[in-house]
Amino acid sequence: SSIEITGDDKLQTYFMNIRSLANNIDNLRENMELYAKFNILCFNETNCNSSNLPFGGSELILTGFHPPITQTPARKSNKGGGSAIYISQKLCESTSITSL
């Protein structure tokens, strides 16, 4: 499989300290016009263990992106830490994504 670079043949990434992905997911969705310009979205300090969410993490889906690759916060409290990486569906097929 191959990766397609959109736009100016540049891989465009966006990085943000989100300070709780679950609490800010609606804000992300409201601004998808901005975020859709990027191939990869990276968020840290997600404070989010997707297996503890009511819908098993499906509530973290963003239109136009594959389900996020997540790292659970190291602390058992899930406060502080954690990361999520979203890869644009324009960039590659879901079968091309491997979680380490």
Phi, psi and chi 1 to 4 in degrees:
 res  aa     phi    psi   chi1   chi2   chi3   chi4
   1 SER       -  158.3   61.9      -      -      -
   2 SER  -124.7  161.8   63.0      -      -      -
   3 ILE  -107.0  129.3  -66.2  177.2      -      -
   4 GLU   -99.7  127.3  -70.2 -176.2   37.8      -
   5 ILE   -91.9  126.9  -55.3  -60.4      -      -
   6 THR   -92.7  163.8   58.0      -      -      -
   7 GLY    72.0 -123.8      -      -      -      -
   8 ASP   -87.3   29.0  -61.7  -36.0      -      -
   9 ASP    57.4   33.4  -67.5  -22.1      -      -
  10 LYS  -123.5  138.5  -64.1  177.6 -177.1  174.2
  11 LEU   -78.7  117.1 -176.1   65.0      -      -
  12 GLN  -106.4  122.5  -62.8 -175.0   -4.5      -
  13 THR  -118.7  153.9   60.6      -      -      -
  14 TYR  -129.5  134.1 -179.7   86.2      -      -
  15 PHE  -128.2  136.3  178.5   83.6      -      -
  16 MET  -148.8  141.3  178.4 -164.3  -61.6      -
  17 ASN   -82.0  102.7 -178.6  -28.5      -      -
  18 ILE   -82.9  -23.5 -166.1   87.2      -      -
  19 ARG    51.1   55.2  -62.3 -170.2   69.6 -159.5
  20 SER   103.4   98.1 -178.2      -      -      -
  21 LEU   -64.7  -44.9 -178.1   58.1      -      -
  22 ALA   -60.5  -38.2      -      -      -      -
  23 ASN   -75.5  -20.2  -71.5  -17.7      -      -
  24 ASN  -111.9    3.7  -72.9  -61.8      -      -
  25 ILE   -62.2  -36.5 -163.8   71.8      -      -
  26 ASP   -65.6  -38.0  -70.9  -25.4      -      -
  27 ASN   -62.9  -40.1  -68.2  -26.5      -      -
  28 LEU   -62.4  -46.3  -68.0  173.4      -      -
  29 ARG   -62.4  -37.5  -71.8 -174.6  179.7  125.5
  30 GLU   -67.0  -22.1  -70.5  170.7   10.1      -
  31 ASN  -113.7   27.5  -66.5  -65.2      -      -
  32 MET   -61.7  -24.5  -81.9  -48.6  -65.4      -
  33 GLU   -59.3  -38.9 -173.8  174.0  -42.5      -
  34 LEU   -71.4  -50.8  164.7   69.9      -      -
  35 TYR   -70.2  -26.6  -60.8  115.7      -      -
  36 ALA   -65.6  -14.4      -      -      -      -
  37 LYS   -73.7  -13.3  -63.5  175.3 -175.4  177.6
  38 PHE  -102.8  150.8  -64.2   93.6      -      -
  39 ASN   -83.7  -34.0  -55.9  110.5      -      -
  40 ILE  -136.1  132.1  -60.3  173.4      -      -
  41 LEU  -112.3  128.4  -54.6  175.8      -      -
  42 CYS  -122.1  128.8  -58.4      -      -      -
  43 PHE  -127.1  135.2  -58.8  107.3      -      -
  44 ASN  -117.3  172.8   70.6  -28.3      -      -
  45 GLU    55.3   45.4  -62.9  -64.6  -31.3      -
  46 THR   -71.9  -23.0   59.5      -      -      -
  47 ASN    49.7   39.4  -56.7  -25.6      -      -
  48 CYS  -137.2  122.4 -174.9      -      -      -
  49 ASN  -107.3  103.3 -178.3  -19.9      -      -
  50 SER   -59.6  -26.9   57.4      -      -      -
  51 SER   -70.7  -17.5   63.4      -      -      -
  52 ASN   -92.4   -4.4  -70.0  -15.9      -      -
  53 LEU   -78.4  152.3  -67.1  172.4      -      -
  54 PRO   -54.6  -34.4  -19.9   26.8      -      -
  55 PHE  -113.0   25.3  -58.9  102.3      -      -
  56 GLY    66.0   20.6      -      -      -      -
  57 GLY   103.0  -10.9      -      -      -      -
  58 SER   -64.0  -21.1   64.1      -      -      -
  59 GLU   -72.8   -4.7   55.9  -91.2   66.9      -
  60 LEU   -95.6    3.2  -58.1  178.7      -      -
  61 ILE   -67.9  136.6  -60.7  -63.5      -      -
  62 LEU  -117.0  133.4  -66.3  175.6      -      -
  63 THR   -57.0  130.9  -59.1      -      -      -
  64 GLY    89.7   -2.7      -      -      -      -
  65 PHE  -125.1  150.3  -71.0   85.0      -      -
  66 HIS   -69.1  159.1  -65.6  -68.7      -      -
  67 PRO   -52.9  143.7  -26.0   35.0      -      -
  68 PRO   -69.3  148.6   27.3  -34.6      -      -
  69 ILE   -88.2  121.0  -60.6  167.6      -      -
  70 THR  -120.0  151.7   58.5      -      -      -
  71 GLN  -120.7  123.1  176.0 -165.8   17.4      -
  72 THR   -69.3  142.1  -59.0      -      -      -
  73 PRO   -54.9  144.0  -24.9   33.9      -      -
  74 ALA   -68.7  -29.2      -      -      -      -
  75 ARG   -77.7  140.8  -62.8  178.7 -168.9   97.7
  76 LYS   -63.9  -23.7  -68.2 -177.2 -172.3 -144.8
  77 SER   -74.9  -12.6   68.2      -      -      -
  78 ASN    62.7   15.3  -67.5  -35.6      -      -
  79 LYS   -96.8  120.2  -62.8  -66.5 -179.5 -171.4
  80 GLY    81.9  137.9      -      -      -      -
  81 GLY    90.2 -177.0      -      -      -      -
  82 GLY    90.6  152.0      -      -      -      -
  83 SER  -146.7  160.1   61.8      -      -      -
  84 ALA  -144.7  136.2      -      -      -      -
  85 ILE  -124.4  124.4  -60.1  171.5      -      -
  86 TYR  -107.6  134.4  -70.8   85.7      -      -
  87 ILE  -116.6  129.0  -59.8  172.0      -      -
  88 SER   -60.4  141.2  172.7      -      -      -
  89 GLN   -67.9  -19.9  -67.7  172.8  -10.8      -
  90 LYS   -73.6  -23.7  -65.3  176.6 -171.1  174.5
  91 LEU   -78.7  -42.0 -171.5   62.4      -      -
  92 CYS  -163.0  167.2   65.5      -      -      -
  93 GLU   -77.3  155.5  -62.2  -69.4  -33.2      -
  94 SER   -62.2  -28.8   62.2      -      -      -
  95 THR   -69.9  -14.0   55.8      -      -      -
  96 SER   -85.7   -9.1  -59.6      -      -      -
  97 ILE   -92.8  126.1  -59.6  171.7      -      -
  98 THR  -119.2  128.2  -56.0      -      -      -
  99 SER   -89.4  128.4 -177.1      -      -      -
 100 LEU   -80.8      -  -58.6  175.0      -      -
